[in-house]
Amino acid sequence: MEDERAAAKRTRTRTRKRTRTSKKPHVPHEVVTEILLRLPTRSLLRFTSVCKAWRATISDDPVFARDLRHHRRNHPCFLIAPQTRLPNPNRKPTWHTHVVATTGLYRWKGTEGAATLMQSMDSLPAAAVSRFAHCDGLVLVASDSTVRVLNPATRRVLTLPAWRTSPSVSHPCFGLGRDPWTNAYKVARLWQRTEPKSPSFTGVVYTHHVEVFTIGADQHWRKLVHPPHSIMIGQTATFFKGSLLWIIQPYEPTAISGFLRLKLWDETFSVVSWPPCGPWFYNDACLSELRGELCVTCPDQNLEMLDMWMCDDIDGAGLPGWDKRYTIRWDWARASLRPLAILADGVLMCQSSSSMLCRCNLHTDDKHVEVKDTVRLNDLEYLNPEDGTILDYTCKIKFSFDVISYVPSLARI
């Protein structure tokens, strides 16, 4: 009898185990991935600790990283970097002896009245005034002597190796992009060097130089072959489909109209042609990337409107195929209007000056678009969430505001 009871108990135990096992929910990996793609970056950071499978998907799966970039490309926000004048401690406090300091990176969603601090810049050099570059959630902060790559979402900061500077080296130009073959991020640095001993009727000859640093692979900057053309001073490259693009300096005897292109996968140079418009806008043209398309904004021939030329590819025979997509009615058409991003509701956000943004509605049947309203960056509140303080960047201390389109990510540096 006891043996029968023991056998019956074992049978009931196995039945309960099978029942519990059969009731255990199973969520397919494809469903989990679709859910993760819709979560904010902070949640993704926390969920890497849930299990090994989720950690592998979020941190190491290249397909998930690609889908995450594409999913969030249509929902960008903005990073605002207020640049202020601070007294130089080594000189008497006058307007001309002030230094420029970048105080922090603030995230702004485009419709709110306040921007939230994401990355404090207290430890970064005051000379970091070059226009920022952005690629896949990474931000390039560069000065004449120091280059840093930040991920504001993860608070990671990478300082690249320094280089020697001399009076014969001009103000460098930078670019940040991703190699489509290896998915490695690369930083490019372009500069000019004066060669006073070279024969020239002016007595000075400029030589053009390029160096590249691959994040996670290089220990020092690598020199490339000399670029075939010089670029306009003060530019930050536009990253587009595996390449960095700069506007070519048009005032040299051997210059041609177009964009200097550095292909990141083989580190070679080529030239991308201008849109089919006149040469009167070289100093006023703006180059940007909007939802996977390359965009050139420039004044029309009468300096009354701004034309937006766009193309979706720059490789292949007969490319790029430029299309004049929109014409923006702008009272100051001579002034540059730099497109930043197209928001989910079809609004084009542009930066019109050092302290003002403009909204343009692109949901229109005709191609003529008017600027609907403006946003004064001085009027926004700048909130530090750690201590709840609000900073006021008044015109008295403000030098300018650098604004870039930004999509948070978990990209490693």
N, C-alpha and C positions, 0 to 999 in steps of 0.2 A: 504493500500500500504506500509506504514511504517513497519507494522508487517511483511509483506512478505520479505521486504528488510533485516530486522533484523534476520529473520529466515534463509535467504540465507547466510548472513554474518557468523552466527554461524556455518552453515554447512561447509562453506569454511574454517573456522578456525579449525574445527575438522578434516577436510580432510588434511590440512597442518600438523597438529600435528601427524596424523597417518602416513603421508608420511615421516616426519622427523624421527619418531620412527622406521619405517620399513627400513630406510636407515642407521640406526646406526649400525656400524660394530660389529660383535661378534667374538671374538677369543676364542676358546675352552681352558679350563684350561690346558689340556694336551699339547697343542701347546705352551702356555705361559711357562710351565715348561721346555719343551725341549729348548726353547730359553734361559731361565735363566741359564740352566745347562752349556751353552757355553759362558757365560759372565765372564769377569775377576772379581776378588773379590772386587775391588774398585767399579765397577759398581753395583754389588749386594748390597753393603753397601748403595749406593745412592738410589737404587730402592726400598729399604724398606720404603721410604717416599712417594712412588707414591700412594699407596692405602692400605687399611687394608688387602685385600686379598693377595697382593704380600708380604706384611710384614709377614703375617702368614705363607705363603709358604716358604719364605727365612729363617725366623728366627726360626719357631716352628714346621715345618713339618718334622718328622723323616724320612719319605720315601724320601723326597727331599734331606735331608742331606746324606742319604745312597747312593742315586744315584749320588750325587755330588762327594762323595769320590771315587766311582767306575769310574766315568767319567774322573776324573783328575789323577787317579793313574797311567795311562799310559803316562802322560805328566808332569813328575816331573821337578823341577828345583833344585837348590842347595843353601843351606845356608852356607856361609863361615864365620868363626869366627877367625879372626887373634888374636893371643895371643902374647903379646909383653913383653919384660923385661923393667921394669921401676925402677928408683932408689928408694930405701927405705928411706923415709925422716928421719927415726929414727936411721940410721946407716951410716957409711962412704960409699960413692959410689964406690963399687967394683963389679965385675961380680957376685961374690957369694952372695952378699947381695941384689941383685935386686929382686923385686917381679914380679909376672906374672899378667898381666892385660888383660882381654878380652874387647876389645874396642868397638865392635859392631857386629851386624849380617848383612851380605851383601848377597843379592840375586844375583845369577849368573845362567844364562840359559844354560850354557854348551858349547856354541859356540861363545859367545861374548868376546871381549877383556877387558870388564869392568864389575865390580860387583857394584850393587847399594845398598846403606845403607837402611835397613828396620827398624832396631831397634838399637838405641844408647844404649850403655851399661855403660854410664858414672856414672849412679847411682848404678850400681851393684858392688859387692865386687871384689877386685882384685884377691881374692883367688878362683874365680869361674873357675877352670881349669879341672873339671871332664868332660869327653866326653859327649856332648849334646845328648839328646834323643828327638825323634820326633814321634808324633802320631796325625793324622788327623789335621795337621796344628798347633798344639800346640808344644812348644819347652820347654824342661826341662833344666834349668841352675842350677847346684848344686855345692856346695862347702862342706867343712867339717862341717860347722855350719849353712849354709843358703841354702834354696831351693826356687827357683822361677820358675813359669810356665808362659810362654809368649805366646801371639798370635801376631806375627809380623804383620799380615795383618790388625788387628784392633788396634794395639798398646796397648793392654791390658796386664797388669802385675799383677800376683798374688803371694804374698809372703806367704809361708806356715809357720805355727808356728815353732818356734825354739825349740831346745832340748839342754839338757846339754851334754857337752863334757868333757872328762877326758883323762889323758894319757893312761889309760888302754883300750881305745876304738880305734880300728884300723880305717884306712881310709875307709869311707862307700862307698857302691856301690848302684846305684839307677836304677830305671826303671819307665817308664810312659806308660800307656795303657788304653784301654777303656773296661769297663765291657760290654759284649755283651747282658746281660740280662736287665740291667738298662740304658745302654748307658752313664753311669757316668764315668768320667775319674779318675783314681787312680794313686797315686805315691807310690812306694815301696822303702824302705830303708833297706839295709842289712849291717851288720857290725859284727865284732868279738870283744869279750871282754876277756882280760886275767884274769885268776883266779889263782893268785900265791899261794893261800893256798890249792889248790886242789892237791891231790896226783898224782905225775907223775915223771918218771925218769928224765925228763928235768927240773922239778920244776915249769913248767908253763902249764896250760891247757887253751885252747881257747873254749869259748862258743859262739854259733852263734845265732844272734837275727835278727828279722824282724819286721818292723813297716809299716803300710799302712795308707795313708791319702786319703779320698774320697773327691774330689773337689765338693763344693756345698752342702755337707752333714755333714762332720766332722768339729769339732772345734779343735781337737787335734789329734795327731798320736795315732793309735791303735796298740797294740802289738799282733802279731800272735804267733802260736805255733812255737817252734824252728824248723828250716829247717833240713831235714835229712842229708844234706851234706853241706860242705862249698864250696864256689865258689872262682875262681881265682881273686886275688886282682886287683882293678882298672877297672873292667868291668862295662859297662852300658848295661842294659838288652835289648834284642831284643824283640819287641812286635810282636806276631804272633797269629792271630785268637783268641783273648781273653785271651792270656797267655803271661807272661813275662818269658824269657829264659836266663839263665846264664850258662857258662861252669863250670862244677864241678872241684874243685881242685883235681888233680889226685895223689898227693903225700902224701895223708893221708892213714893210715893203713886200714880204713874202706871205703875208696872212691871207687866208681865204675865209669866206663867210660860212660859219657853221659852229659846231660844238666839238670840243676835244673829248674823245671817248677813251676811257681806260677799261678794257675788258678784264674783269677780275679773275676769270678762270685761267687765262693764259698770260695775263699781265702784259698785253700789247696795246698799242695805240691805233686809233683810226679817227676819221672825221665823219660826223653826222651832219647832213645838209640842213640849211635853214628852211623854214616854211617859205612858200612862194610869195614873199612880200618884199617891200623895199628895204634899203639899208639905212633908213633914217632913225631906227629905233635901237641901235646897238647899246647905248648907255641906259636905255629905259626898259629893256626887255627883262622879263622874269621867267625863269625855268623852274618847273615843278612837276611832281608826279601826283596824279589824281585818279584814284580807283583803278590802278593798273594801266593808265594811259599817261603818255608824256605830254605836257602842256607848255606852250610858249605864249605869254601874254605881252602884247606890245601895242603902242599907239598906232592909229591908222595914219594915212598920209597927211590928212588935214589936222591931225592932233586934236580931234574932237571926240573920238571914241577909242576904246581898247578892244583889239581883236584877240580872241582866244583860239589858237591853232592847236590841234591835238592829233596824236597818232597812237596806235596801239602796238606798233612793232617797229624796230629800227634795223632788223636783219633781213637779208634776202635781196634779190634783184628788184630794183625800182623802189626800194624803201629808203626812208620812211614815207608813207603816204599821208601827207598832212591834210587835215580837214579843218576849215574855218568853222568851228562849232558854234561860237557865240560872238556877239558884239555887245560890249558893256557900255552903256551910256554913263560917262564919268565926267564930272565938271572939271576935274583937273587931269585930263587925259595925258598931259605931259608928265605928270608924276607917276611913278611906278605903282602898280597894284599887284601884289604878290599873292597868288592863290595858295591857300593852305590845305583845304580839304573840302570835299563834298559830303555833307551830312546825310543821315538816313532819310530826312524829309526833302532832299533835293536842294537844300540851301547851300550855295557856294560861299565859303568864308574866306576872306582875303585880308591881308594886312596892307593898309594904305599909307601908313606913316610909322614913325617910331613909337607912337602911343595910341594908335587907333586901328580898329578892325572894321570891316564892312561885310554886310550880309547881302547876297544877291540871290534872287529866286530864279532857279533854272527851269521850273515847271511852267513853261510858256510855249505856245505854238510857234511863234516866230523866234528868230535868233537874236532879237534885240532884247537885252536884259538891262534893267535899271537897278542901281544900288538902292535897296529898300531902307536900310537903317544902318547906323554905325554904333560901335561900342568903344567908349573911351576907357582905355586900360587903367588910367588914373582913378576912375570912378569905381573900380571893382574893390572888394574887400579881400585882403590876403590873410588867410587864417592859418595859424599854427595849431594843429589839432592836439599836440602833446600838452600844451599849457593853456590853450584856449585864447591866446592873444591874437589881436588883429593888427597888422602892420599897415601903415598909411604911407604909400609912395606918392608924395606930393610932387608937384612940378619943381619945387625948390631943390629937392635932392635927387630927382629923377634924371638919368642920362638918356635912357631909352628902354624899350621892352623888346626882347627877342621872343618870338612866338613860333612854335613848330607844331605840326600835327603829330599826335602821339597815340600809339596803341600799346597798352601794357602787355608784357609778355614775361615768360620765364627764361628767356635766352641767357645762356651762361657766358661769363667772361672770366 
